[in-house]
Amino acid sequence: MNSNRFCGTVPHKFKLLFELDINNNRFAGKFPRVVLQLPKLKFLDLRFNEFEGTVPKELFDKDLDAIFINHNRFRFDLPDNFGNSPVSVIVLANNKFHSCIPASLGNISNLNEIILMNNWFKSYLPEEIGMLKNLTVFDVSFNQFLDSLWGELDLGRIFF
């Protein structure tokens, strides 16, 4: 359903989806809670819409492989269970996430790519980032972190 100029809210009647791709539309309102009720969902793409408010912490307990929720108006702190997610790719860029990145990030053993650019992250980057052995892209540019990881990770994969 991507790139169709759909607007309004996301329908609540989906049943057995493996992939929900509604990017590049004009959906608005709060995070579509129907996502949490899809037991077989592996791929979630909500980017380039007008969603706002918080993202339910239960999202990070779902067995997803990819989460794309960038370019919306989500505003909240990443929850402590952020690292429960088994994703290989997560893109949260261009929202208004703030506070800090939880240390639990180091628990996402399958993580290949994480893009957190252009949010309101402050504080420090957790040292547990060094535990992400499969990481190929780590982009935290355009935030307000208080320190850097110079020398801790291969800088060819980090964007500040």
C-alpha positions in Angstrom: 0.0 0.0 0.0 3.0 2.3 -0.2 3.1 5.6 -2.2 -0.6 5.9 -2.8 -1.5 9.2 -1.0 -3.8 7.3 1.4 -4.8 9.5 4.3 -6.7 9.2 7.6 -5.9 6.4 10.0 -4.7 2.9 9.4 -7.5 0.3 9.2 -7.9 -2.0 12.3 -9.0 -5.1 10.4 -5.8 -6.6 9.2 -5.4 -10.3 10.2 -2.4 -12.3 9.0 0.1 -10.0 7.4 3.8 -10.9 7.0 4.7 -7.4 5.8 3.0 -4.1 6.5 4.3 -1.5 4.1 2.3 1.8 4.2 5.2 4.2 3.6 5.0 7.4 1.7 1.3 8.1 2.3 -0.5 10.7 4.4 -1.6 8.5 7.3 -1.9 10.4 10.5 -2.8 10.0 14.2 -1.2 7.8 16.8 0.9 4.7 16.2 -1.4 2.1 14.5 -1.9 -0.4 17.3 -3.1 -3.1 14.8 0.6 -3.7 14.3 0.8 -5.2 17.7 -2.0 -7.7 16.9 -0.3 -9.2 13.8 1.3 -12.4 15.0 3.2 -13.2 11.8 4.4 -9.7 11.0 8.1 -9.6 10.2 8.5 -6.4 8.3 7.1 -3.0 9.3 7.4 0.1 7.2 5.5 3.2 8.4 8.0 5.8 7.2 7.1 9.1 5.5 3.7 9.5 7.1 2.3 11.9 9.7 2.1 9.6 12.7 2.7 11.3 16.0 2.9 10.6 19.7 4.6 7.7 21.3 5.5 4.3 19.9 4.3 1.5 22.2 7.1 -0.3 24.0 5.5 -3.6 23.0 6.7 -3.0 19.4 10.2 -3.9 20.6 9.1 -7.3 22.0 7.6 -8.4 18.6 9.5 -10.9 16.5 10.2 -8.4 13.7 13.1 -8.5 11.2 12.8 -4.8 10.1 11.3 -1.7 11.6 11.1 1.5 9.5 9.3 4.3 11.3 11.4 7.2 10.2 10.1 10.6 8.9 7.1 10.8 11.1 6.4 12.9 14.2 6.9 10.3 16.9 8.1 11.8 20.2 9.2 9.7 23.1 12.1 8.1 25.0 13.3 4.7 23.8 12.1 2.1 26.4 14.4 -0.2 28.3 13.1 -3.2 26.3 14.4 -1.6 23.1 17.1 -4.3 23.0 14.5 -7.1 23.1 13.9 -6.7 19.4 15.4 -9.3 17.1 15.6 -6.9 14.2 18.4 -6.8 11.6 17.5 -3.3 10.5 15.9 -0.5 12.4 15.4 3.1 11.2 14.0 5.7 13.5 15.5 8.8 11.8 13.8 12.2 11.5 11.4 11.9 14.4 11.7 13.5 17.9 13.1 10.7 20.0 14.9 12.1 23.0 16.6 11.2 26.2 19.2 8.5 25.6 19.7 5.2 23.8 19.2 2.3 26.2 22.1 0.1 27.0 19.9 -2.8 26.0 20.8 -1.9 22.4 23.8 -4.2 22.9 21.4 -7.2 23.1 20.2 -7.0 19.5 22.6 -9.7 18.2 21.2 -9.8 14.7 21.4 -6.0 14.2 23.1 -5.0 10.9 21.9 -1.5 10.5 20.6 1.2 12.8 19.8 4.7 11.8 18.9 7.2 14.5 19.9 10.4 12.7 18.2 13.8 13.2 16.3 13.2 16.4 16.7 14.9 19.8 19.0 12.3 21.4 21.2 13.7 24.1 23.2 12.2 26.9 25.8 9.5 26.2 26.1 6.7 23.7 26.0 3.4 25.6 29.3 1.4 25.5 27.2 -1.7 24.8 27.2 -0.6 21.2 30.6 -2.4 21.0 28.7 -5.7 21.5 27.0 -5.4 18.1 29.3 -7.7 16.1 27.1 -7.8 12.9 26.7 -4.0 12.7 27.5 -2.5 9.3 25.7 0.9 9.6 25.4 3.0 12.7 24.2 6.5 12.0 23.5 8.9 14.9 24.3 12.1 13.0 22.4 15.3 13.8 21.8 14.6 17.4 23.3 16.1 20.6 25.3 13.4 22.2 27.8 14.3 24.9 30.6 12.0 23.9 31.9 10.0 21.0 33.1 6.5 20.5 36.4 7.4 18.8 38.5 4.3 18.8 35.9 1.9 20.1 34.3 0.9 16.7 35.4 0.9 13.1 34.7 4.5 12.1 34.0 3.4 8.6 30.6 2.3 9.8 29.7 5.2 12.1 28.1 8.5 11.1 28.1 11.3 13.7 
